[in-house]
Amino acid sequence: MRILILGAGQVGSTVAESLVGEDNDITIVDTDAEKLRLLQDRFDLRTLVGNASHPSVLEQAGIADVDMLLAVTQSDEVNMVACKLAASLYNTPTKIARIRAANYLEHPEIFSADNFCVDFSICPEQILTDYIYKLIEFPEALQVLEFANGRVSLVAVKAFEDGPLVGQELRYLRAHMPHVDTRVAAIFRQDGSIIPEGSTVIKAGDEVFFIAATENIRTVLKEWRHMDKPAKRVMIVGGGNIGRRLAQALERDYQVKLIEHNKKACERLAAELTHTLVLCGDGTDENLLAAEHVADVDVFCSLTNDDENNIMSALLAKKGRARKVLSLINRSSYVELVQGGKIDIALSPAHVTIGSLLAYVRQGDVAVVHALRRGAAEALEMVVHGERHSSKVVGRRIDEIELPKGATIGAIVRGNLVIMGHHDTVIEADDHVIVFVINKKMISKIEKLFQVSIGFF
């Protein structure tokens, strides 16, 4: 696939990194020559320095021949203009724009074919806000990801020394919980992955991904670890786009405090947030955190634009006995360093949001994509089409399907029915199949497996 990416920031560079090794022809445009040079040194792609909203620049980038335009610059207006030009001058098949301003998102008619011609809009800040909200709702989890319009959830938990299932074989889970159907999709132990089988024994420190109907998530979590008390008190550092959105989402159901260092921003936030206590101060001020009773905080979220400040404030909060701390970190190298240490969860905005873009890029009918393990693995919701003679999966039991080694089918959604993916489960046309892939190199094989043969048409 020929893909033109506008913007070499965190989102654009992460998308390029994810797609460049998958037989895609990538060109990326940005005004920052140094960012482009670094990308070109690391990956096999084309780069072009220029303004992404100028027709001459788009022409030089080869927009006349691309299959997809990903406009993910920092400017909503540049992204929308680029999509309009791509549609009007070059008839580009698929146009995706990053949109940050709520004013635009509140008026979806702006993106129609009669206006800016944006086929799909994504708001990374809102995606990240929803993601953090789920982590607060389930404080025991490392990740909570939804499929099939929220009917199925994939949850990652860390197995602790005294956890109920540590030292037990996986088959014990089914025998112990016959009333709830769940499936372990993958296990990561240290730097490696383990294909889960009935005889697999859970060890302390394992990162376990299990899948279940969303309504059963809390029940299953109780089996994996001693349940924490529900979160009630949340402290947020940083009143930018993400911090403000999160406070708005939480403030009616939680006790929320928000710390922002900019006085004018504090005044604006205090006017917008009706049930949040807005504090003007420095999130790395240990005395301020102590004065605001950080020891009583259930979830501490450090969400400024500065990685170092986020790390420091989260570490200070943990030192001050906050129960769970989350830190927003843009540099992937920092994420690897701090994840799983004193900081409970290190969030990479680009890795959280990339799934929304990948769903449009993947071959076949893909409804949802979630990046896992900081982009190393993926979970996909594939929509099955065809009949037994035209499909490699329809009418076959899961143990008859030639899945690449390391790929597992976690669950199937059939209408309103959620079915766990056991060996004797038969796939039917129109099923939504949730596939867990521990290595991204397998993605192309999964796509081909679920594609309908040409004879079907």
Protein Blocks (a to p, Z undefined) as FASTA:
>chain_A
ZZddehjbfklmmmmmmmmmnopacddddfblklmmmmmmmpccdddeddfkbmklmmmn
opmmpcbdcdfbfblklmmmmmmmmmmmnopabacdddfblklmmmmmlmmmklnopaba
cdfklmmmmmmmmmmmmmmbmbdcdeehhlaccddddddfklmkgoiafklmmmmmmmbc
cddfbdcehjbccdddfklccdehiacdddddfklmmmmmmmmpccddddfbdcdehjbf
klmmmmmmmmmmpccddddfblklmmmmmmmpmkbccddddfklmklmmmnopmlpmbdc
dfbfbfklmmmmmmmmmmnopabdcdddfblklmmmmgoplblbacdfklmmmmmmmmmm
pgcjdfbdcdeehhlaccdddddeddfklpckgopafklpccdehiacfbdcehjaccdd
dfklccdehiacddddfbfklmmmmmmmmpccfklZZ
